[in-house]
Amino acid sequence: MFIKLLEMNGLLANHILKIAIGMIACCSINAMALVPAPPELSAKSYVLMDYESGKIIVEHNPDMPVPPASLTKMMTSYVVSAEIADGNLKLTDQVHISKNAWAQNPAFNGSSLTWIEVNTEVSVQDLLKGVIIQSGNDASVALAEHIAGSEDVFAQLMNQHAAKLGMMNTHFKNSNGLPVEGHISTAKDLALLTAAMIKNYPEEYAYYKEKWFTYNGIKQPNRNSLLWDQSLNVDGVKTGHTDAAGYCLVSSATKDSMRLISVVMGTKSKNTRKVEGKKLLSYGFRFYETVKPLQAGKKLHQQSIWMGEKDMVDLGIAKDIYLTIPRGKAKKLKARYVVEKDLEAPIRKGQLVGKIFFSLGEDNIAEHPLVALEEIKEAGFFGRMSDSVSRWIKGVF
């Protein structure tokens, strides 16, 4: 009777099925956090990334190569910071200003300058602040020439650092971002660069939040207007603009234990890049949070092993794990471990032995390596023989 009803009333049956599916989906949604769709921005490409976890929360054309304009100077400052960290450069070192560096003048429409003068000596620190705060094209070239002898060689250093950071769709040809064919980057690559800068060179990164810098009697503001926005705790990063690139902005802000990085490329005005960057940051802070469910070096599990001086090995993670999840759902986060069968000594500390899977509801959201937290040496002859017999018996029965 029921089968016959379905055959005769197929449309009614399909309608009932759709309602049932809708009810199930509704229940599933209610079980999870209510997260609206991200804002759509008036930009060619953009990315919102969680600094700690590296998760991309929002993206639009993240790998599309575009001219980076003065966002290039982020890599210029990164190379300078790397040289300082390696002991090849000091903030107090004096840099001779060449005619070539001085000549980065307003002949280019909209050129930004630190207003250094030819044949003078300027400290690395003043030039670095000129690059970061004033977006000085002249200061960028002066540092490039001082470090590498020429801007072409300095660009090679920039590209080597980019490759090391995984900036796969980036290629630099100069230190300041003035237009040249083949000088490109992407929203995602610039987010990776920002994260590396914050992590590796926090002292130099602190310059990015300074609102003003005075050199040669000329006081200039930081062009990142989000630094003045009282509703966000923005501490960087950089603006950029050329006719080809449009108006661009990389921003980073913190709230509680969360840091977000937003990259907005190719907007139509200074105000638009500010507004769109703020939209991304506000969305991320409102609807997501960063959690640290597991700590590096802490024992999570013990696993039996064969042929070792000990019968059990402690397992855990080598690096702290951070996850980006919908806000308020940390208590619903679950983890499960998968360990390789029949672990056998010798085992190295840090050796990969399995994986940890994290889930929210029915969704797997991340996986990370499970490693040995200790070294287990191979047992002596009699210990190995005993384990061999036990292993054989276990296999038989």
N, C-alpha and C positions, 0 to 999 in steps of 0.2 A: 504494500500500500504506500509506504513512504517512498520507495524507489519510483513507483509510478508517479507520485506527486512531483518529484524532481523532474521527471521526463516531461510531464505536461506543463510544468510551470518553471521552465529553466530560468527565465528572467527573474522571477521571484526568488528562486534559490540563490542565484548569483548575488542579488541584492542583500539577502540575509548574510551570505558569506562575507560580503564587503563590510557590513556593519560589524560582524564578529571580529574581523581583522582589525577594523578601526578601534574597537574596544580594547583589543589586546595591545595595540600600538599605544593607545592612550595610557593604559596601565603601565606599560614599559617606560613611557616618557615620564610619568609621575614618579616612578621609582628612581629616575635619574634627576640631576639638577636641571632646572629650566634655564637653558642658555639660548638667547636669541641669536639669529644670524648676525654675523659681523657687519659693520657698516661698509657700504660701498663708497669708495673715495674717488674724488676727481683727480686722478693721478694715473700716469702710465703704468707704474708698477709700485708695489709696496709689500712690506713684510712687518709682522709683529712677532717677536721672538722672546721667549723666556730665557734670561741670561743663564740661570743655574742649570736648567734641564736641557737647554738648546732646542726645545720644542717650538716649532713654528705654529703659532696660534691662529694667525690670519695671514693670507698671502694672495697676491694677484700679480701674475707675470713675474714671479720671484727670480727667474733665471734669464730674463730678457736683457741682453746687453744694451746698455744705454751710456751716453757720455756722463761721467760722474761730476764734471765741473770741479768746484773747489772741495768736494768730498774727497778728492784725490789727496788733499793735504793731511787727511787722517793717516794714510799710509806713509806720507813723508814724515810725520811726527812719530809714527811707529818705528820707522827705520832709525831715526835719531835716538829714540828711547832704547832701542836694541843696541846701538853703538855705545851708549852710555853704560848700559848694563854689562856689556862685554869688556869695558875698560878702555875702549878705543877713543873715548870722547868724555869731556867734562863740561858741566854747565858753565863753568867759569872760563873755559877756553875762549880765546879771542879769534874771531873770523874776519879775514880781510874781505872787504866788499869790492867785487870786481865791477867793471863797467857793464858787463852782461847782466849781473844781478840787479844793479841799480836801474838798468834800462827797462825793467818790467813796468812800464809807465802807463799813464792813462790814455795812451794812443789806442789801447784796447778798450772799447766801450764798456764801462762798468768795472774796470780793473780795480782790485783792492790791494792796498799797499801798506807797508809798515813805515815807509818813507825813510829808509836807510840811505846813506850818501856814499858815493863812490870814493874809494881809497881811504875809507875809515875802518876802524876796528870795532866790531860789535860782539858781545858775548853770546855764546850758544843759547843761554837761557833767554836773553832778550829776543833773539831770532825765533826761538821755539814758541815763545809767547806771541810773537808777531804772526807766526804761521797759524797758531791755534785760535787766538782771540780776535785778531784783526784780519785773518785770512790773507796775510800778505804774500802776494806773488813774488815780490822781491826777496823777502826773507826765505821763502822756500828754495829759490834758486841759489841763494848764498849758502845755505846749509848743504844743499846737494853738491855744490862745487867743493865745499870744504871737506866733505866726507869722502867723495868719490873722485874728485878731480874734474869731473864734468857731469852735466845733467844726464847725458846719455848713459854713462856708466852707473849713475845713481838709479836711473830707471831700471837697470838690470837688477840691482839690489831689491828694489821695490817688488819686482816680479818674482824674485826668488822667495821673498817673505810671503807673497801672496800664495804661491804654490804650496809652501809649507803649511799655511793656514787652511788650505783646502778651497781657496777662492778660484774655482775651476773656470769661471767665465769672465775673468778679469785680465786686462793687459794694460800696463801703464807705459806711457812714452815720455812723460815729463813729471815734474815734482809739484806743479801748481794747478793742473787741470785745465789750462787754457786749451781751446779746441785744436785738435790734431787728429787726422784720420787714424783709426785703430786704437784710440785711447778709450777704453770701455770698462765698465763694471756692471754689477747687478745689485738689486736690493738685497738678495740673500747673502751675496759675498760681502757686502758692506756691513751687514749685521754680524757676520762671523768676525770681521776685522774689529768691530766695536767690542765684541765680547773678549777677544784676545787682548785688546788694549787695556780694558778694565782689569782683566785678570793678571796680565803679565807686567804691566807698568802703571800701577795705581798712582805713583807720585806724579808722573807726567800727566796722567789722565786728569788729575785734580785741576790742571790749568783750564780744562774745557768748561768748568763751571764759573770761571772768573768773568765778570760782566764788563769790565773795562780794562784797557791797557794803554799806557801813555809812553810813547817813544818820540824822541826828537821834538819834544814840546807839543806833540799832537795827541790828544786823547780821543780814542775811538771805542765804540761799544762792541760787544760781542753781538753778532748778527742773529744768534739763536734767541728769538724773542720769547720762547717758552721758559727761558731762565727767569723771566720776570713774572711768570704765571703762578699766583699764590695757591691755586687749587691742585698743583702737581709739584712733587719734589724732583724737579728735573736738574741733573748735574752735568749735562752735555747733550748733544755732541757737536754737530757741525752743519752749517748751511752751504749751499752751492747754487750757482746760477750762471748759465750761458744761454744764448738763444737756442742752441741745439739741445741742451739738457733740460731747459725749463727751470723752475724753482724746485730745489731739492732740500730735504732736511732729514738728518739722522738724529734721533733723540734717545736719551736713556733717562729713566726715572725709577725711583724706589718708593715702595709703600710697605710698611711692616717688614717682613722678611722676603719680599718679592722685588726683583728688578726686571724691568722690561726694556727691550730695545725696539724702537720703531724706525723704519726706513721708508720715506716717501719720495718717489722720484717723478719728475716731470709734471709738476702742477703749474698753474697759470700765473700765480702771483705770490708775493711774500706772505700775505695774509692767508692765502689758501694752504700753503705748505704748513703753516702753524696750526690752522684749524684742523686739517686732516691728520697731522701728527698727533694732536691732542685727542682726536676721536679714537685712534688706535690705542693709545695708552689708557684712556679712560675705560674703554671696553675691556681691555685685558685685566685691569685692576678690579673692575666691578664684578666680572663673571668667572674669574679664574684665581687660583692660588698655587703657590709652589710649596710642596711638602718634601720632607726628607725622611722617608720611611725606614731607611736602613743606614747604618753607619759603618764606614770602612774599618776592618780589623776586628769587628765584633763577631763572636761565634754565633752562627745561625743554625748550624746543623752538625751532627757527627755522623760519619759514615765509616763502616767497617772496610778494612783493606786486607789484601793478601800480601804475604812475603815481607812484611815490615817489622821493624823493631817494636812498633806499637800496633795494636789491633784496630784502633780507631784514629781517624784524622778529623781535625776541626775544619769546618768549611764556613766561608763567608764571602765578603766582597772586598775587592782591592781599593775601590774608590767610593766615596760617598755617593749615594743615589739620590737624585732629585727628580721629582715628577711634577708635571703641570696638570692639574685636574680641575673640574668645575668647583667653584667655591662652595664650601660647606659639606663636601662629600668625603673628607679624609677618613672618617670612621668606617666608611663602606669599602675602603681599599683593601684588597686581599692579595696575598702572594702565595705562590706555590713553587716548590723546588723540583727540579728534575736532575738526578745525578746519574752519571755513567755507571753501568753495571760493572762489577768486578774491578774495582780500583786496585792497582798493584804497585807496591814499592819498587824502586825508590820514587818518592813524590817530592817535587820541588815546592817551596813556598811560592804562592802565586800561580801555581799550575791550574789551568782551566780544567774543571771536572764536571761542569754542568751549566745549567741556566736557572735564573729566577724569573718567573713570569708574574706580572702585576695585572690585576683586572678590577674593573668597576662594573658590577652587575655581570652581564654576559659578555662584555667587551674586554678583550685583551688590549691593554694600553701601552705596555712596554715590556721589554725583556732585557736582562743584564747578565753578564757572566758570573758564575759561581766558581770560586777558586779555593784552593787549599790555603789555610792560614798558617801552616807550619810545614817544616821539612820532615819527612819520614824516611829514614834510611832503610836500606835493605837488611833483613834479618840475617843471622848467621846460617851456616849449613843446616843445622838441626831444626832451626825455626822454619826454614824454607821447606825442608822435607815434611815437617808436620803439617804445614799449610797445604802442600801438594796432595798429601793423603786426604786431608779434610775436604779439599776442593773436589777430588775425584769421587769421594763418597757422596758429596752433595750433588754432583752431576748424575750419578747413578740413580739416586733415590729422589 
